[in-house]
Amino acid sequence: MFLGKTQTVFHNALTDDEAAILSRVHTYLAAALLFASIAPCSAEPAPVVHYAPTENLEHIDVALNDRAEREIDMAAYVLTDWPVMQALNTADRGVKVRIYLDGAQLAKRDPSKVFNDLADMPGVDRRAKQ
């Protein structure tokens, strides 16, 4: 019996305009929740950081490069792995490649033919930290 009186008092406390606004808010909230539950997520996945020597980075890099569809951004202290350099050859797929290397390490090493070929490919931007 007490519960019934409380409900009556609550409903009588709202004016017709307030009740209409509250009803619209509930409708909009329900629609927003429904839309959010069926809308596809458009956010890019968070980047994943890998660390050597606990992981085999060569296999990870090659696999990621092979799956790239638009672009590859790669930062490395030094780039000497032939399979990785070959996997960065994505000109035939139209994938843009940006490679950022340590300038001091780059100056100490005689670049391999694979590295020079990669640097000369269209769509490849090679930069070095000074």
PLY file of the C-alpha trace (Angstrom):
ply
format ascii 1.0
element vertex 130
property float x
property float y
property float z
element edge 129
property int vertex1
property int vertex2
end_header
0.00 0.00 0.00
2.83 2.42 0.82
4.49 1.76 -2.55
1.30 2.68 -4.40
1.04 6.05 -2.64
4.69 6.84 -3.42
4.14 6.13 -7.10
1.03 8.30 -7.16
2.80 11.18 -5.47
5.74 10.89 -7.91
3.50 10.90 -11.00
1.43 13.78 -9.70
4.63 15.78 -9.02
5.42 16.02 -12.79
3.58 18.45 -15.00
2.39 17.24 -18.37
5.26 19.11 -20.10
7.85 17.58 -17.76
6.42 14.11 -18.31
6.57 14.63 -22.09
10.19 15.77 -21.90
11.12 12.83 -19.69
9.41 10.46 -22.14
11.36 11.95 -25.08
14.64 11.68 -23.15
13.94 8.00 -22.48
13.11 7.45 -26.16
16.30 9.20 -27.36
18.40 7.33 -24.81
16.94 3.99 -25.87
17.53 4.83 -29.55
21.12 5.89 -28.85
21.84 2.68 -26.95
20.32 0.59 -29.72
22.32 2.43 -32.39
25.54 2.10 -30.41
25.04 -1.62 -30.05
24.58 -2.23 -33.79
26.92 0.42 -35.29
30.27 -0.97 -36.45
33.30 0.28 -34.61
35.31 2.60 -36.82
38.23 3.23 -34.48
41.64 2.05 -35.59
43.11 -0.68 -33.44
45.70 0.44 -30.93
49.30 -0.03 -32.03
51.10 -3.07 -30.70
54.66 -2.67 -29.47
57.07 -5.56 -29.85
60.41 -5.82 -28.11
63.59 -7.71 -28.87
65.31 -9.90 -27.78
62.32 -11.59 -26.15
60.42 -11.79 -29.45
61.46 -12.84 -32.94
60.93 -9.46 -34.60
61.92 -10.61 -38.07
58.92 -12.96 -38.33
56.59 -10.37 -36.78
57.80 -7.59 -39.11
57.54 -9.72 -42.24
54.01 -10.88 -41.33
52.83 -7.33 -40.58
54.39 -5.93 -43.77
52.77 -8.66 -45.85
49.32 -7.76 -44.43
49.64 -3.98 -44.86
47.02 -2.45 -47.13
47.70 1.33 -47.06
50.94 2.22 -45.33
53.84 0.98 -43.27
55.61 3.20 -40.73
58.76 1.56 -39.42
61.31 2.93 -36.96
64.51 0.97 -36.41
67.90 1.51 -34.84
69.42 -0.34 -37.74
67.85 -2.26 -40.63
69.88 -5.31 -41.68
67.35 -8.16 -41.93
67.01 -9.12 -45.58
63.60 -10.74 -45.18
62.26 -7.55 -43.56
63.73 -5.35 -46.29
62.25 -7.62 -48.97
58.86 -7.55 -47.22
58.98 -3.74 -47.30
58.96 -3.98 -51.10
55.28 -3.15 -51.45
55.32 -1.01 -54.61
53.28 -3.58 -56.53
50.52 -3.35 -53.87
50.50 0.46 -53.69
51.41 0.54 -49.99
53.30 3.65 -48.87
56.40 2.90 -46.77
58.10 5.28 -44.35
61.31 4.08 -42.72
62.93 6.07 -39.90
66.47 4.99 -38.97
69.24 6.10 -36.64
71.52 8.36 -38.71
74.71 7.43 -36.84
74.14 3.72 -37.43
73.19 4.32 -41.05
76.45 6.23 -41.63
78.55 3.42 -40.08
77.25 0.69 -42.36
77.67 0.12 -46.04
74.07 -0.28 -47.27
73.27 -3.56 -48.95
71.91 -3.75 -52.50
68.52 -4.77 -51.08
68.49 -1.67 -48.90
69.50 0.63 -51.77
66.89 -0.96 -54.05
64.27 -0.45 -51.36
65.24 3.20 -50.85
64.97 3.86 -54.61
61.46 2.40 -54.96
58.47 4.65 -55.55
56.32 5.06 -52.45
59.26 4.54 -50.06
60.34 7.45 -47.86
63.55 6.84 -45.90
64.55 9.25 -43.16
67.36 9.24 -40.64
67.59 10.76 -37.19
70.53 13.16 -37.10
0 1
1 2
2 3
3 4
4 5
5 6
6 7
7 8
8 9
9 10
10 11
11 12
12 13
13 14
14 15
15 16
16 17
17 18
18 19
19 20
20 21
21 22
22 23
23 24
24 25
25 26
26 27
27 28
28 29
29 30
30 31
31 32
32 33
33 34
34 35
35 36
36 37
37 38
38 39
39 40
40 41
41 42
42 43
43 44
44 45
45 46
46 47
47 48
48 49
49 50
50 51
51 52
52 53
53 54
54 55
55 56
56 57
57 58
58 59
59 60
60 61
61 62
62 63
63 64
64 65
65 66
66 67
67 68
68 69
69 70
70 71
71 72
72 73
73 74
74 75
75 76
76 77
77 78
78 79
79 80
80 81
81 82
82 83
83 84
84 85
85 86
86 87
87 88
88 89
89 90
90 91
91 92
92 93
93 94
94 95
95 96
96 97
97 98
98 99
99 100
100 101
101 102
102 103
103 104
104 105
105 106
106 107
107 108
108 109
109 110
110 111
111 112
112 113
113 114
114 115
115 116
116 117
117 118
118 119
119 120
120 121
121 122
122 123
123 124
124 125
125 126
126 127
127 128
128 129
